[in-house]
């Protein structure tokens, strides 16, 4: 069910039962870097911070695509940075 999450992204209305992550794409590889966050707005607010942290850790990430992704709330796992104990 779509709901208005007030994230100001016109093509996204939010969904009940989902959490949000900062994601990265490198070629065909995709990874959930940061999260989960309860709202899309919270994930969006962290994209630039996470991108800068990734650039510090791996200069090749300047060529990666950063954005957000959603996943079902049931069984949500920590993002890679949280899993590794790295602050963004």
N, CA, C and O of each residue as an XYZ file, in Angstrom:
352
protein
N       0.832     -1.165      0.000
C       0.000      0.000      0.000
C       0.885      1.240      0.000
O       1.775      1.363      0.842
N       0.657      2.137     -0.913
C       1.446      3.366     -0.991
C       0.932      4.383      0.024
O      -0.273      4.512      0.242
N       1.856      5.089      0.630
C       1.535      6.173      1.556
C       2.434      7.345      1.221
O       3.468      7.173      0.575
N       2.052      8.528      1.654
C       2.894      9.688      1.420
C       3.912      9.780      2.544
O       3.546     10.039      3.690
N       5.188      9.570      2.231
C       6.226      9.628      3.264
C       6.817     11.030      3.369
O       7.737     11.258      4.154
N       6.287     11.981      2.576
C       6.735     13.376      2.612
C       8.219     13.543      2.317
O       8.861     14.427      2.885
N       8.776     12.715      1.442
C      10.197     12.819      1.123
C      10.450     13.764     -0.043
O      11.604     14.018     -0.389
N       9.391     14.291     -0.656
C       9.483     15.239     -1.776
C      10.082     14.640     -3.036
O      10.571     15.376     -3.893
N      10.055     13.330     -3.167
C      10.450     12.671     -4.400
C       9.159     12.309     -5.116
O       8.412     11.462     -4.627
N       8.868     12.934     -6.281
C       7.554     12.788     -6.892
C       7.167     11.363     -7.292
O       5.980     11.034     -7.270
N       8.115     10.516     -7.652
C       7.773      9.174     -8.106
C       7.753      8.153     -6.968
O       7.583      6.958     -7.211
N       7.921      8.610     -5.747
C       7.983      7.681     -4.620
C       6.960      8.081     -3.583
O       6.955      9.223     -3.124
N       6.096      7.159     -3.207
C       5.091      7.477     -2.207
C       5.322      6.786     -0.885
O       4.571      7.020      0.062
N       6.331      5.945     -0.783
C       6.566      5.199      0.452
C       5.666      3.967      0.493
O       4.654      3.913     -0.206
N       6.023      3.005      1.287
C       5.223      1.786      1.400
C       5.257      1.307      2.830
O       6.296      1.347      3.489
N       4.107      0.850      3.307
C       4.049      0.255      4.645
C       4.804     -1.069      4.634
O       4.746     -1.816      3.658
N       5.517     -1.356      5.729
C       6.214     -2.625      5.845
C       7.569     -2.661      5.173
O       8.141     -3.736      4.995
N       8.093     -1.504      4.797
C       9.400     -1.443      4.147
C      10.319     -0.513      4.925
O       9.861      0.415      5.592
N      11.611     -0.770      4.834
C      12.643      0.097      5.395
C      13.519      0.577      4.240
O      13.427      0.071      3.122
N      14.364      1.558      4.529
C      15.113      2.224      3.467
C      16.605      2.243      3.781
O      17.016      2.280      4.940
N      17.393      2.217      2.729
C      18.850      2.166      2.831
C      19.470      3.187      1.891
O      18.850      3.609      0.915
N      20.703      3.578      2.197
C      21.546      4.246      1.204
C      22.212      3.118      0.436
O      22.813      2.221      1.028
N      22.102      3.169     -0.875
C      22.635      2.094     -1.711
C      23.730      2.618     -2.631
O      23.857      3.822     -2.855
N      24.511      1.690     -3.152
C      25.561      2.030     -4.100
C      25.525      1.025     -5.245
O      25.243     -0.156     -5.044
N      25.814      1.510     -6.444
C      25.884      0.663     -7.638
C      27.252      0.874     -8.271
O      27.662      2.005     -8.531
N      27.948     -0.229     -8.513
C      29.232     -0.219     -9.221
C      29.132     -1.283    -10.296
O      29.183     -2.479    -10.011
N      28.990     -0.836    -11.534
C      28.799     -1.787    -12.623
C      27.524     -2.583    -12.380
O      26.453     -2.002    -12.202
N      27.631     -3.897    -12.373
C      26.475     -4.759    -12.122
C      26.286     -5.054    -10.638
O      25.313     -5.706    -10.258
N      27.203     -4.582     -9.795
C      27.136     -4.868     -8.355
C      26.332     -3.809     -7.624
O      26.483     -2.614     -7.880
N      25.475     -4.255     -6.710
C      24.672     -3.369     -5.890
C      24.867     -3.744     -4.434
O      25.026     -4.918     -4.102
N      24.853     -2.728     -3.555
C      25.068     -2.993     -2.133
C      24.248     -2.012     -1.312
O      24.104     -0.848     -1.686
N      23.718     -2.478     -0.204
C      23.035     -1.624      0.765
C      24.084     -1.183      1.779
O      24.544     -1.986      2.591
N      24.463      0.093      1.733
C      25.575      0.572      2.549
C      25.159      1.025      3.944
O      25.864      0.760      4.917
N      24.023      1.702      4.046
C      23.677      2.369      5.297
C      22.193      2.198      5.591
O      21.348      2.508      4.751
N      21.884      1.713      6.765
C      20.486      1.530      7.142
C      20.345      0.275      7.966
O      21.344     -0.298      8.402
N      19.151     -0.150      8.181
C      17.895      0.360      7.613
C      17.370      1.579      8.368
O      17.601      1.742      9.566
N      16.660      2.428      7.631
C      16.013      3.614      8.174
C      14.507      3.460      8.008
O      14.055      2.897      7.010
N      13.730      3.943      8.954
C      12.276      3.738      8.896
C      11.578      4.540      7.809
O      10.476      4.178      7.396
N      12.199      5.638      7.328
C      11.550      6.432      6.277
C      12.520      6.701      5.136
O      13.738      6.711      5.313
N      11.947      6.917      3.971
C      12.736      7.252      2.793
C      13.447      8.585      3.005
O      14.592      8.758      2.587
N      12.769      9.519      3.651
C      13.352     10.837      3.923
C      14.658     10.700      4.711
O      15.632     11.390      4.408
N      14.692      9.819      5.718
C      15.914      9.624      6.518
C      17.043      9.051      5.678
O      18.191      9.477      5.806
N      16.730      8.091      4.822
C      17.760      7.521      3.950
C      18.279      8.581      2.980
O      19.487      8.697      2.777
N      17.368      9.358      2.379
C      17.788     10.417      1.458
C      18.717     11.412      2.137
O      19.688     11.869      1.534
N      18.427     11.747      3.376
C      19.232     12.723      4.104
C      20.654     12.231      4.357
O      21.537     13.040      4.640
N      20.891     10.949      4.263
C      22.214     10.379      4.554
C      23.042     10.072      3.300
O      24.216      9.723      3.415
N      22.461     10.194      2.126
C      23.167      9.798      0.895
C      24.501     10.525      0.755
O      25.523      9.882      0.512
N      24.516     11.830      0.901
C      25.759     12.589      0.686
C      26.806     12.232      1.738
O      27.983     12.081      1.410
N      26.399     12.098      2.978
C      27.335     11.725      4.053
C      27.950     10.355      3.783
O      29.155     10.170      3.951
N      27.137      9.408      3.372
C      27.626      8.051      3.092
C      28.538      8.061      1.867
O      29.556      7.369      1.843
N      28.173      8.851      0.841
C      29.022      8.943     -0.357
C      30.405      9.479      0.015
O      31.420      8.953     -0.443
N      30.446     10.522      0.845
C      31.742     11.076      1.259
C      32.558     10.046      2.038
O      33.766      9.927      1.837
N      31.902      9.307      2.922
C      32.610      8.279      3.718
C      33.155      7.194      2.794
O      34.289      6.746      2.960
N      32.350      6.774      1.827
C      32.801      5.757      0.869
C      34.001      6.265      0.075
O      34.935      5.507     -0.185
N      33.983      7.547     -0.314
C      35.106      8.130     -1.055
C      36.379      8.133     -0.232
O      37.465      7.932     -0.775
N      36.265      8.360      1.076
C      37.439      8.308      1.959
C      38.007      6.893      2.028
O      39.222      6.707      2.085
N      37.136      5.914      2.021
C      37.557      4.523      2.166
C      38.054      3.926      0.861
O      38.954      3.086      0.866
N      37.475      4.356     -0.264
C      37.818      3.789     -1.565
C      37.681      4.873     -2.630
O      36.563      5.168     -3.053
N      38.780      5.472     -3.074
C      38.708      6.555     -4.064
C      37.999      6.162     -5.359
O      37.510      7.032     -6.079
N      37.937      4.876     -5.661
C      37.217      4.449     -6.872
C      35.726      4.710     -6.768
O      35.028      4.734     -7.781
N      35.228      4.907     -5.542
C      33.786      5.108     -5.373
C      33.316      6.439     -5.943
O      32.110      6.672     -6.031
N      34.250      7.333     -6.340
C      33.853      8.571     -7.021
C      33.080      8.251     -8.300
O      32.309      9.083     -8.778
N      33.274      7.075     -8.849
C      32.620      6.682    -10.091
C      31.367      5.848     -9.866
O      30.705      5.457    -10.827
N      31.033      5.571     -8.610
C      29.858      4.762     -8.271
C      28.603      5.629     -8.232
O      28.677      6.853     -8.125
N      27.461      4.972     -8.319
C      26.185      5.652     -8.193
C      25.618      5.436     -6.801
O      25.514      4.298     -6.343
N      25.249      6.518     -6.121
C      24.687      6.438     -4.775
C      23.242      6.900     -4.813
O      22.895      7.835     -5.534
N      22.409      6.240     -4.034
C      20.998      6.594     -3.978
C      20.342      5.878     -2.819
O      20.975      5.626     -1.793
N      19.068      5.551     -2.983
C      18.346      4.844     -1.932
C      17.671      3.610     -2.509
O      17.437      3.502     -3.713
N      17.368      2.691     -1.614
C      16.655      1.465     -1.980
C      15.773      1.077     -0.803
O      16.033      1.457      0.339
N      14.736      0.322     -1.097
C      13.868     -0.166     -0.024
C      13.931     -1.685      0.028
O      14.297     -2.346     -0.943
N      13.564     -2.219      1.188
C      13.523     -3.671      1.384
C      12.402     -3.968      2.379
O      12.052     -3.113      3.192
N      11.842     -5.169      2.319
C      10.804     -5.508      3.290
C      11.329     -5.401      4.721
O      12.454     -5.803      5.018
N      10.497     -4.855      5.592
C      10.883     -4.660      6.985
C      11.175     -5.981      7.687
O      12.107     -6.073      8.487
N      10.387     -6.992      7.390
C      10.626     -8.310      7.987
C      11.952     -8.856      7.480
O      12.139     -9.013      6.274
N      12.848     -9.138      8.370
C      14.135     -9.705      7.991
C      15.150     -8.691      7.514
O      16.174     -9.071      6.946
N      14.891     -7.383      7.734
C      15.852     -6.360      7.311
C      17.181     -6.566      8.035
O      17.214     -6.830      9.237
N      18.261     -6.441      7.291
C      19.611     -6.621      7.819
C      20.311     -5.267      7.901
O      19.927     -4.337      7.192
N      21.326     -5.140      8.749
C      22.087     -3.895      8.796
C      22.793     -3.637      7.455
O      23.176     -4.568      6.746
N      22.953     -2.346      7.130
C      23.735     -1.986      5.962
C      25.188     -2.384      6.173
O      25.596     -2.688      7.294
N      25.964     -2.383      5.105
C      27.365     -2.809      5.191
C      28.148     -1.971      6.194
O      28.938     -2.521      6.962
N      27.952     -0.667      6.206
C      28.702      0.159      7.162
C      28.352     -0.204      8.595
O      29.245     -0.302      9.436
N      27.077     -0.406      8.893
C      26.673     -0.787     10.249
C      27.236     -2.170     10.603
O      27.715     -2.396     11.715
N      27.168     -3.071      9.647
C      27.677     -4.431      9.878
C      29.167     -4.408     10.229
O      29.624     -5.185     11.068
N      29.914     -3.520      9.589
C      31.347     -3.416      9.831
C      31.695     -2.491     10.988
O      32.863     -2.373     11.358
N      30.688     -1.832     11.564
C      30.923     -0.905     12.663
C      31.586      0.391     12.242
O      32.326      0.996     13.018
N      31.324      0.818     11.021
C      31.921      2.048     10.481
C      30.883      3.155     10.495
O      29.786      2.985      9.964
N      31.219      4.284     11.095
C      30.316      5.421     11.134
C      30.406      6.212      9.836
O      31.480      6.381      9.259
N      29.250      6.691      9.395
C      29.223      7.527      8.183
C      29.100      8.976      8.574
O      29.060      9.848      7.706
